Amino acid sequence: MNNLMIMQSNTNEELTMTHLQFAEITGKRNDNVKRVMESLEKQGIISITQIEEPQSRGGKVTTIFHVNERDSYIVMAQLSPEFTAQLVDEWKAMKENKTIALPDFNDPAIAARAWADQFEQRVLALKEVEVKTSFNSRTSSKSAVCRRCN
């Protein structure tokens, strides 16, 4: 199970999710996610906040789409309904833990520790996905072999 990362927007303290997060969770290309979000916005179904941010590589500026909680459910349902329950659980957890403790990024040691914690969480999540994928592929292979035997 991927960890959802709900972001806190700097502009109005509203919790948001980005198109990049949807792409990572669902395994879809981020340009396709943007197209789906733009389509939903044109239909008047959701509202997107666009924030320009420099990319880590090359410093090129890219536009990041942010949506609020309500709109995140709609986007997720459109992209990949099987992840909607996970999204509901994540928002519920975020609401229960109303205080979001951001590290003091002015202190290099605290910033490095925060980065290391996030990195370790991601590695653990990837290992969990690999184990589940490996198990599923072994199980489906055995099922195929068993079907051939019958």
Contact map, one row per residue, 1 for C-alpha under 8 A:
111000000000000000000000000000000000000000000000000000000000000000000000000000000000000000000000000000000000000000000000000010011000000000000000000000
111100000000000000000000100000000000000000000000000000000000000000000000000000000000000000000000000000000000000000000000000011001000000000000000000000
111110000000000000000000100000000000000000000000000000000000000000000000000000000000000000000000000000000000000000000000010010000000000000000000000000
011111000000000000001000100000000000000000000000000000000000000000000000000000000000001001000000000000000000000000000000000000000000000000000000000000
001111100000000010001000000000000000000000000000000000000000000000000000000000000000000000000000000000000000000000000000000000000000000000000000000000
000111110000001110000000000000000000000000000000000000000000000000000000000000000000000001100100000000000000000000000000000000000000000000000000000000
000011111000001111000000000000000000000000000000000000000000000000000000000000000000000000000000000000000000000000000000000000000000000000000000000000
000001111100111100000000000000000000000000000000000000000000000000000000000000000000000000000000000000000000000000000000000000000000000000000000000000
000000111111111100000000000000000000000000000000000000000000000000000000000000000000000000000000000000000000000000000000000000000000000000000000000000
000000011111110000000000000000000000000000000000000000000000000000000000000000000000000000000000000000000000000000000000000000000000000000000000000000
000000001111110000000000000000000000000000000000000000000000000000000000000000000000000000000000000000000000000000000000000000000000000000000000000000
000000001111110000000000000000000000000000000000000000000000000000000000000000000000000000000000000000000000000000000000000000000000000000000000000000
000000011111111000000000000000000000000000000000000000000000000000000000000000000000000000000000000000000000000000000000000000000000000000000000000000
000000011111111100000000000000000000000000000000000000000000000000010000000000000000000000000000000000000000000000000000000000000000000000000000000000
000001111000111110000000000000000000000000000000000000000000000000011000000000000000000000000000000000000000000000000000000000000000000000000000000000
000001111000011111000000000000000000000000000000000000000000000001111000000000000000000000000000000000000000000000000000000000000000000000000000000000
000011100000001111101100000000000000000000000000000000000000000001111001000000000000000000000000000000000000000000000000000000000000000000000000000000
000000100000000111111100000000000000000000000000000000000000000111100000000000000000000000000000000000000000000000000000000000000000000000000000000000
000000000000000011111110000001001100100000000000000000000000000111000000000000000000000000000000000000000000000000000000000000000000000000000000000000
000000000000000001111111000001001000000000000000000000000000000100000000000000000000000000000000000000000000000000000000000000000000000000000000000000
000110000000000011111111100000000000000000000000000000000000000000000000000000000000000000000000000000000000000000000000000000000000000000000000000000
000000000000000011111111110101001000000000000000000000000000000000000000000100000000000000000000000000000000000000000000000000000000000000000000000000
000000000000000000111111111111001000000000000000000000000000000000000000000000000000000000000000000000000000000000000000000000000000000000000000000000
000000000000000000011111111100000000000000000000000000000000000000000000000000000000000000000000000000000000000000000000000000000000000000000000000000
011100000000000000001111111000000000000000000000000000000000000000000000000000000010000000000000000000000000000000000000000000000000000000000000000000
000000000000000000000111111100000000000000000000000000000000000000000000000000110010000000000000000000000000000000000000000000000000000000000000000000
000000000000000000000011111110000000000000000000000000000000000000000000000000000000000000000000000000000000000000000000000000000000000000000000000000
000000000000000000000111011111011000000000000000000000000000000000000000000000000000000000000000000000000000000000000000000000000000000000000000000000
000000000000000000000010001111111000000000000000000000000000000000000000000000000000000000000000000000000000000000000000000000000000000000000000000000
000000000000000000110110000111111100000000000000000000000000000000000000000000000000000000000000000000000000000000000000000000000000000000000000000000
000000000000000000000000000011111110000000000000000000000000000000000000000000000000000000000000000000000000000000000000000000000000000000000000000000
000000000000000000000000000111111111000000000000000000000000000000000000000000000000000000000000000000000000000000000000000000000000000000000000000000
000000000000000000110110000111111111100000000000000000000000000000000000000000100000000000000000000000000000000000000000000000000000000000000000000000
000000000000000000100000000001111111110000000000000000000000000010000000000000000000000000000000000000000000000000000000000000000000000000000000000000
000000000000000000000000000000111111111000000000000000000000000000000000000000000000000000000000000000000000000000000000000000000000000000000000000000
000000000000000000000000000000011111111100000000000000000000000000000000001001100000000000000000000000000000000000000000000000000000000000000000000000
000000000000000000100000000000001111111110000101000000000000000000000000001000000000000000000000000000000000000000000000000000000000000000000000000000
000000000000000000000000000000000111111111000001000000000000000000000000000000000000000000000000000000000000000000000000000000000000000000000000000000
000000000000000000000000000000000011111111100000000000000000000000000000000000000000000000000000000000000000000000000000000000000000000000000000000000
000000000000000000000000000000000001111111111100000000000000000000000000001000000000000000000000000000000000000000000000000000000000000000000000000000
000000000000000000000000000000000000111111111111000000000000000000000000000000000000000000000000000000000000000000000000000000000000000000000000000000
000000000000000000000000000000000000011111111000000000000000000000000000000000000000000000000000000000000000000000000000000000000000000000000000000000
000000000000000000000000000000000000001111111100000000000000000000000000000000000000000000000000000000000000000000000000000000000000000000000000000000
000000000000000000000000000000000000000111111110000000000000000000000000000000000000000000000000000000000000000000000000000000000000000000000000000000
000000000000000000000000000000000000000111111110000000000000000000000000000000000000000000000000000000000000000000000000000000000000000000000000000000
000000000000000000000000000000000000100110111111000000000000000000100010010000000000000000000000000000000000000000000000000000000000000000000000000000
000000000000000000000000000000000000000010011111100000000000000000100010000000000000000000000000000000000000000000000000000000000000000000000000000000
000000000000000000000000000000000000110010000111110000000000000011100000000000000000000000000000000000000000000000000000000000000000000000000000000000
000000000000000000000000000000000000000000000011111000000000000011100000000000000000000000000000000000000000000000000000000000000000000000000000000000
000000000000000000000000000000000000000000000001111100000000001111000000000000000000000000000000000000000000000000000000000000000000000000000000000000
000000000000000000000000000000000000000000000000111110000000001111000000000000000000000000000000000000000000000000000000000000000000000000000000000000
000000000000000000000000000000000000000000000000011111000000111100000000000000000000000000000000000000000000000000000000000000000000000000000000000000
000000000000000000000000000000000000000000000000001111100000111100000000000000000000000000000000000000000000000000000000000000000000000000000000000000
000000000000000000000000000000000000000000000000000111110011110000000000000000000000000000000000000000000000000000000000000000000000000000000000000000
000000000000000000000000000000000000000000000000000011111111110000000000000000000000000000000000000000000000000000000000000000000000000000000000000000
000000000000000000000000000000000000000000000000000001111110000000000000000000000000000000000000000000000000000000000000000000000000000000000000000000
000000000000000000000000000000000000000000000000000000111111000000000000000000000000000000000000000000000000000000000000000000000000000000000000000000
000000000000000000000000000000000000000000000000000000111111000000000000000000000000000000000000000000000000000000000000000000000000000000000000000000
000000000000000000000000000000000000000000000000000001111111100000000000000000000000000000000000000000000000000000000000000000000000000000000000000000
000000000000000000000000000000000000000000000000000001101111110000000000000000000000000000000000000000000000000000000000000000000000000000000000000000
000000000000000000000000000000000000000000000000000111100011111000000000000000000000000000000000000000000000000000000000000000000000000000000000000000
000000000000000000000000000000000000000000000000000111100001111100000000000000000000000000000000000000000000000000000000000000000000000000000000000000
000000000000000000000000000000000000000000000000011110000000111110000000000000000000000000000000000000000000000000000000000000000000000000000000000000
000000000000000001110000000000000000000000000000011110000000011111000000000000000000000000000000000000000000000000000000000000000000000000000000000000
000000000000000001100000000000000100000000000001111000000000001111100000000000000000000000000000000000000000000000000000000000000000000000000000000000
000000000000000111100000000000000000000000000001111000000000000111110000000000000000000000000000000000000000000000000000000000000000000000000000000000
000000000000000111000000000000000000000000000111100000000000000011111011000000000000000000000000000000000000000000000000000000000000000000000000000000
000000000000011110000000000000000000000000000000000000000000000001111111000000000000000000000000000000000000000000000000000000000000000000000000000000
000000000000001110000000000000000000000000000000000000000000000000111111100000000000000000100000000000000000000000000000000000000000000000000000000000
000000000000000000000000000000000000000000000000000000000000000000011111110000000000000000000000000000000000000000000000000000000000000000000000000000
000000000000000000000000000000000000000000000110000000000000000000111111111000000000000000000000000000000000000000000000000000000000000000000000000000
000000000000000010000000000000000000000000000000000000000000000000111111111100000000000000000000000000000000000000000000000000000000000000000000000000
000000000000000000000000000000000000000000000000000000000000000000001111111110000001001100000000000000000000000000000000000000000000000000000000000000
000000000000000000000000000000000000000000000100000000000000000000000111111111000000000000000000000000000000000000000000000000000000000000000000000000
000000000000000000000000000000000001100100000000000000000000000000000011111111100000000000000000000000000000000000000000000000000000000000000000000000
000000000000000000000100000000000000000000000000000000000000000000000001111111111011001000000000000000000000000000000000000000000000000000000000000000
000000000000000000000000000000000000000000000000000000000000000000000000111111111111000000000000000000000000000000000000000000000000000000000000000000
000000000000000000000000000000000001000000000000000000000000000000000000011111111000000000000000000000000000000000000000000000000000000000000000000000
000000000000000000000000010000001001000000000000000000000000000000000000001111111000000000000000000000000000000000000000000000000000000000000000000000
000000000000000000000000010000000000000000000000000000000000000000000000000111111111000000000000000000000000000000000000000000000000000000000000000000
000000000000000000000000000000000000000000000000000000000000000000000000000111111111000000000000000000000000000000000000000000000000000000000000000000
000000000000000000000000000000000000000000000000000000000000000000000000000010011111100000000000000000000000000000000000000000000000000000000000000000
000000000000000000000000110000000000000000000000000000000000000000000000000110011111111000000000000000000000000000000000000000000000000000000000000000
000000000000000000000000000000000000000000000000000000000000000000000000100110011111111100000000000000000000000000000000000000000000000000000000000000
000000000000000000000000000000000000000000000000000000000000000000000000000000000111111110000000000000000000000000000000000000000000000000000000000000
000000000000000000000000000000000000000000000000000000000000000000000000000000000011111111000000000000000000000000000000000000000000000000000000000000
000100000000000000000000000000000000000000000000000000000000000000000000100100000011111111100000000000000000000000000000000000000000000000000000000000
000000000000000000000000000000000000000000000000000000000000000000000000100000000001111111110000000000000000000000000000000000000000000000000000000000
000000000000000000000000000000000000000000000000000000000000000000000000000000000000111111111000000000000000000000000000000000000000000000000000000000
000101000000000000000000000000000000000000000000000000000000000000000000000000000000011111111100000000000000000000000000000000000000000000000000000000
000001000000000000000000000000000000000000000000000000000000000000001000000000000000001111111110000000000000000000000000000000000000000000000000000000
000000000000000000000000000000000000000000000000000000000000000000000000000000000000000111111111000000000000000000000000000000000000000000000000000000
000000000000000000000000000000000000000000000000000000000000000000000000000000000000000011111111100000000000000000000000000000000000000000000000000000
000001000000000000000000000000000000000000000000000000000000000000000000000000000000000001111111110000000000000000000000000000000000000000000000000000
000000000000000000000000000000000000000000000000000000000000000000000000000000000000000000111111110000000000000000000000000000000000000000000000000000
000000000000000000000000000000000000000000000000000000000000000000000000000000000000000000011111110000000000000000000000000000000000000000000000000000
000000000000000000000000000000000000000000000000000000000000000000000000000000000000000000001111111100000000000000000000000000000000000000000000000000
000000000000000000000000000000000000000000000000000000000000000000000000000000000000000000000111111100000000000000000000000000000000000000000000000000
000000000000000000000000000000000000000000000000000000000000000000000000000000000000000000000000111110000000000000000000000000000000000000000000000000
000000000000000000000000000000000000000000000000000000000000000000000000000000000000000000000000111111000000000000000000000000000000000000000000000000
000000000000000000000000000000000000000000000000000000000000000000000000000000000000000000000000001111100000000000000000000000000000000000000000000000
000000000000000000000000000000000000000000000000000000000000000000000000000000000000000000000000000111110000000000000000000000000000000000000000000000
000000000000000000000000000000000000000000000000000000000000000000000000000000000000000000000000000011111000011001000000000000000000000000000000000000
000000000000000000000000000000000000000000000000000000000000000000000000000000000000000000000000000001111110011000000000000000000000000000000000000000
000000000000000000000000000000000000000000000000000000000000000000000000000000000000000000000000000000111111011000000000000000000000000000000000000000
000000000000000000000000000000000000000000000000000000000000000000000000000000000000000000000000000000011111001000000000000000000000000000000000000000
000000000000000000000000000000000000000000000000000000000000000000000000000000000000000000000000000000011111111000000000000000000000000000000000000000
000000000000000000000000000000000000000000000000000000000000000000000000000000000000000000000000000000001111111100000000000000000000000000000000000000
000000000000000000000000000000000000000000000000000000000000000000000000000000000000000000000000000000000011111110000000000000000000000000000000000000
000000000000000000000000000000000000000000000000000000000000000000000000000000000000000000000000000000111011111111000000000000000000000000000000000000
000000000000000000000000000000000000000000000000000000000000000000000000000000000000000000000000000000111111111111100000000000000000000000000000000000
000000000000000000000000000000000000000000000000000000000000000000000000000000000000000000000000000000000001111111110000000000000000000000000000000000
000000000000000000000000000000000000000000000000000000000000000000000000000000000000000000000000000000000000111111111000000000000000000000000000000000
000000000000000000000000000000000000000000000000000000000000000000000000000000000000000000000000000000100000011111111100000000000000000000000000000000
000000000000000000000000000000000000000000000000000000000000000000000000000000000000000000000000000000000000001111111110000000000000000000000000000000
000000000000000000000000000000000000000000000000000000000000000000000000000000000000000000000000000000000000000111111111000000000000000000000000000000
000000000000000000000000000000000000000000000000000000000000000000000000000000000000000000000000000000000000000011111111100000000000000000000000000000
000000000000000000000000000000000000000000000000000000000000000000000000000000000000000000000000000000000000000001111111110000000000000000000000000000
000000000000000000000000000000000000000000000000000000000000000000000000000000000000000000000000000000000000000000111111111000000000000000000000000000
000000000000000000000000000000000000000000000000000000000000000000000000000000000000000000000000000000000000000000011111111100000000000000000000000000
000000000000000000000000000000000000000000000000000000000000000000000000000000000000000000000000000000000000000000001111111110000000000000000000000000
001000000000000000000000000000000000000000000000000000000000000000000000000000000000000000000000000000000000000000000111111111000000000000000000000000
000000000000000000000000000000000000000000000000000000000000000000000000000000000000000000000000000000000000000000000011111111100000000000000000000000
000000000000000000000000000000000000000000000000000000000000000000000000000000000000000000000000000000000000000000000001111111110000000000000000000000
111000000000000000000000000000000000000000000000000000000000000000000000000000000000000000000000000000000000000000000000111111111000000000000000000000
010000000000000000000000000000000000000000000000000000000000000000000000000000000000000000000000000000000000000000000000011111111100000000000000000000
000000000000000000000000000000000000000000000000000000000000000000000000000000000000000000000000000000000000000000000000001111111110000000000000000000
100000000000000000000000000000000000000000000000000000000000000000000000000000000000000000000000000000000000000000000000000111111111000000000000000000
110000000000000000000000000000000000000000000000000000000000000000000000000000000000000000000000000000000000000000000000000011111111100000000000000000
000000000000000000000000000000000000000000000000000000000000000000000000000000000000000000000000000000000000000000000000000001111111110000000000000000
000000000000000000000000000000000000000000000000000000000000000000000000000000000000000000000000000000000000000000000000000000111111111000000000000000
000000000000000000000000000000000000000000000000000000000000000000000000000000000000000000000000000000000000000000000000000000011111111100000000000000
000000000000000000000000000000000000000000000000000000000000000000000000000000000000000000000000000000000000000000000000000000001111111110000000000000
000000000000000000000000000000000000000000000000000000000000000000000000000000000000000000000000000000000000000000000000000000000111111111000000000000
000000000000000000000000000000000000000000000000000000000000000000000000000000000000000000000000000000000000000000000000000000000011111111100000000000
000000000000000000000000000000000000000000000000000000000000000000000000000000000000000000000000000000000000000000000000000000000001111111110000000000
000000000000000000000000000000000000000000000000000000000000000000000000000000000000000000000000000000000000000000000000000000000000111111111000000000
000000000000000000000000000000000000000000000000000000000000000000000000000000000000000000000000000000000000000000000000000000000000011111111100000000
000000000000000000000000000000000000000000000000000000000000000000000000000000000000000000000000000000000000000000000000000000000000001111111110000000
000000000000000000000000000000000000000000000000000000000000000000000000000000000000000000000000000000000000000000000000000000000000000111111111000000
000000000000000000000000000000000000000000000000000000000000000000000000000000000000000000000000000000000000000000000000000000000000000011111111100000
000000000000000000000000000000000000000000000000000000000000000000000000000000000000000000000000000000000000000000000000000000000000000001111111110000
000000000000000000000000000000000000000000000000000000000000000000000000000000000000000000000000000000000000000000000000000000000000000000111111111000
000000000000000000000000000000000000000000000000000000000000000000000000000000000000000000000000000000000000000000000000000000000000000000011111111100
000000000000000000000000000000000000000000000000000000000000000000000000000000000000000000000000000000000000000000000000000000000000000000001111111110
000000000000000000000000000000000000000000000000000000000000000000000000000000000000000000000000000000000000000000000000000000000000000000000111111111
000000000000000000000000000000000000000000000000000000000000000000000000000000000000000000000000000000000000000000000000000000000000000000000011111111
000000000000000000000000000000000000000000000000000000000000000000000000000000000000000000000000000000000000000000000000000000000000000000000001111111
000000000000000000000000000000000000000000000000000000000000000000000000000000000000000000000000000000000000000000000000000000000000000000000000111111
000000000000000000000000000000000000000000000000000000000000000000000000000000000000000000000000000000000000000000000000000000000000000000000000011111
